[in-house]
Amino acid sequence: MNLQSIFLYFLLFGFASCQQTTQSNPQNIPTKDSAVNDQNQQVAESPRTVKPLLDTSIYANPRTEETANQQRQQLVKLADEGLFEKLHLKLLKDLVENQKKYFESHTNLDLLAYTSGDIFSNKENDFAYVAYNKEKYQIEIILFDQKNKRFKILYRDVHVSNLLRQSDCYYTNGTIDYSIAAELIYQEDYIRSSHSNYLIDDKAFSVENIATNHIFDLKQGCLSKDFPTKAMANSLCIPTSSVYANYQCLKYNKTKELFEIYFTQEFAD
């Protein structure tokens, strides 16, 4: 075999080996349809969830610390005069035994008002309390979940989302706990003389169906868009004025496990 024949032999052998390797290791190039299907599968597996915008109590918000401390000083003045303690002793004796024990064991709390109803939509008789915390010098809204036998503080243990932030009629003078405190401070003389307060009078602090109660004016008030009328029952409605029919109403959303402020009215008496 001459050199030319040897060279031709090796050239043919190399070409055959290359072709065999290509056939045994084909490259996987995805088609356009398969790429789209893969992308759709990723979207389906990791959907984007929109988290609700949560409210932070003025008492716990670093940006409003100065405002909160100014109010705390005024609350301390009322507490030092014994005005909150007198209300506490007056209301405590009317509580059912298991509720009374809670406040007797939490001596840092002065009870200022309470109401009951199916607040957590479990067909139970839940409780809501407005109390003055003598250690933190602030008003707190305490809720008792009858089904789960748990006390929860609004804004701290159970979140609040204000649906009205996206409405044209949205207005507020602070979170609900702060607004209640402001009105109690305004009512100082009345509390001193009557041994009562606007939350207790006329049972204004209550669990309501605002769709059927004439106190609430859904047309003149600020109502969250697309909030269904059938969902307005068992709303916790908190008055924010002793003079006008001013309210903020919340409804517990069991799916999101939070309270939603969906209605408020100002100067609508």
SVG drawing of the C-alpha trace seen along z (x, -y; Angstrom):
<svg xmlns="http://www.w3.org/2000/svg" viewBox="-83 -69 87 71">
<polyline fill="none" stroke="black" stroke-width="0.4" points="0.0,0.0 1.5,-3.3 1.4,-6.5 -1.5,-7.9 -3.6,-4.9 -2.8,-5.0 -3.8,-8.7 -7.1,-8.0 -7.8,-5.1 -7.4,-7.3 -9.5,-10.1 -12.4,-7.8 -12.2,-6.2 -12.2,-9.6 -15.3,-10.7 -17.2,-7.6 -16.3,-8.0 -17.5,-11.6 -20.8,-10.7 -21.4,-7.9 -20.8,-10.3 -23.2,-12.8 -26.0,-10.2 -25.4,-8.7 -25.4,-12.2 -28.0,-14.3 -28.4,-17.9 -31.8,-18.7 -33.0,-22.0 -36.5,-23.0 -39.1,-24.0 -41.0,-27.3 -44.1,-25.5 -42.2,-23.5 -40.5,-26.7 -43.8,-28.5 -45.2,-25.4 -42.3,-25.4 -42.8,-29.2 -46.5,-28.7 -45.8,-25.9 -43.4,-28.1 -46.0,-30.8 -48.6,-28.2 -46.2,-26.8 -45.3,-30.2 -48.2,-32.6 -47.8,-36.2 -49.7,-36.9 -50.8,-40.4 -50.3,-41.1 -52.8,-43.4 -51.6,-46.8 -51.6,-46.5 -52.1,-49.3 -49.7,-50.0 -51.1,-51.4 -50.0,-55.0 -48.7,-53.8 -46.3,-51.3 -45.2,-53.4 -41.8,-55.0 -42.9,-57.8 -45.7,-58.9 -43.9,-58.4 -44.0,-62.0 -47.7,-62.3 -48.4,-59.1 -46.3,-60.3 -48.2,-63.6 -51.5,-61.7 -50.0,-59.3 -49.3,-62.3 -53.0,-63.3 -54.2,-59.7 -51.9,-59.5 -53.6,-62.6 -57.0,-61.0 -55.8,-57.8 -54.0,-59.5 -57.3,-61.2 -58.9,-57.7 -61.4,-58.3 -60.5,-55.1 -60.4,-53.0 -64.0,-54.0 -65.3,-53.0 -63.3,-49.7 -64.9,-48.8 -68.4,-49.7 -68.1,-47.5 -66.2,-44.6 -69.0,-43.4 -71.3,-42.8 -68.9,-40.5 -69.4,-36.8 -67.0,-34.8 -64.4,-33.8 -64.1,-37.3 -63.9,-38.8 -61.0,-36.5 -59.0,-37.8 -59.2,-41.4 -58.7,-40.5 -55.5,-38.7 -54.4,-41.5 -54.2,-44.3 -52.5,-46.6 -55.8,-47.0 -58.7,-49.4 -61.8,-48.3 -63.6,-51.3 -66.3,-49.6 -67.3,-46.3 -69.6,-44.7 -70.3,-41.2 -71.5,-39.4 -70.3,-37.0 -67.2,-39.1 -65.1,-36.3 -68.0,-34.8 -67.9,-31.4 -71.5,-31.6 -70.2,-32.3 -70.7,-35.1 -67.3,-36.9 -66.3,-39.9 -64.6,-43.2 -63.2,-45.5 -61.8,-49.0 -59.2,-49.2 -56.5,-51.5 -53.1,-49.9 -51.6,-51.4 -48.1,-50.1 -48.0,-51.3 -50.2,-54.4 -52.3,-53.8 -55.8,-52.6 -56.1,-49.1 -58.9,-47.2 -59.0,-43.6 -60.9,-40.9 -62.0,-37.5 -62.3,-34.7 -64.9,-32.4 -64.3,-29.5 -60.5,-29.4 -60.7,-30.7 -58.1,-33.4 -57.7,-37.1 -56.2,-39.2 -55.1,-42.8 -56.1,-44.6 -53.1,-45.7 -50.7,-43.6 -52.1,-40.0 -54.6,-40.4 -53.8,-42.6 -55.9,-45.4 -56.1,-46.3 -57.8,-49.6 -59.7,-49.1 -60.6,-52.7 -57.1,-53.8 -58.0,-53.1 -61.2,-55.2 -61.7,-58.8 -63.5,-59.4 -60.7,-58.1 -60.0,-60.2 -58.7,-59.4 -57.4,-61.1 -55.3,-58.1 -55.7,-54.4 -58.9,-53.4 -57.2,-53.0 -55.7,-56.5 -59.0,-58.0 -60.8,-56.5 -58.2,-57.9 -58.5,-61.4 -62.3,-61.4 -62.0,-60.2 -59.5,-63.0 -62.0,-65.4 -64.7,-64.0 -62.8,-64.4 -65.4,-66.6 -68.2,-64.4 -66.4,-61.3 -65.7,-63.0 -69.3,-64.1 -71.3,-61.1 -68.9,-58.2 -69.6,-57.1 -68.3,-57.7 -69.5,-58.0 -68.6,-54.4 -71.0,-53.1 -73.8,-55.5 -76.5,-54.4 -74.5,-51.2 -72.7,-53.0 -69.8,-50.5 -71.4,-47.4 -71.6,-44.6 -73.9,-45.6 -75.3,-44.9 -74.7,-48.3 -76.8,-47.5 -79.9,-47.5 -79.1,-49.9 -80.3,-53.4 -77.5,-54.9 -75.2,-54.2 -75.5,-56.2 -73.9,-54.1 -74.4,-56.8 -73.0,-59.7 -70.3,-57.7 -67.1,-56.3 -67.8,-52.7 -65.1,-50.5 -65.8,-49.8 -67.3,-46.4 -67.8,-45.4 -70.9,-43.2 -74.0,-44.2 -74.5,-40.6 -71.1,-40.7 -71.9,-43.7 -73.5,-41.7 -71.4,-41.1 -69.3,-44.2 -67.5,-45.7 -68.4,-49.3 -66.5,-51.8 -67.8,-55.3 -65.1,-58.0 -67.1,-61.0 -69.3,-61.8 -71.1,-64.5 -71.6,-63.2 -72.5,-59.8 -69.0,-59.1 -68.0,-55.5 -65.4,-53.2 -66.6,-49.7 -64.4,-46.6 -65.2,-43.1 -63.2,-40.0 -61.9,-38.3 -61.5,-34.6 -59.6,-33.8 -57.0,-36.5 -57.2,-36.2 -57.4,-39.9 -59.9,-42.7 -60.7,-45.0 -61.9,-48.6 -64.5,-48.9 -66.8,-51.8 -66.4,-55.1 -68.6,-58.1 -67.8,-61.6 -70.2,-64.3 -73.2,-62.2 -75.7,-62.7"/>
</svg>
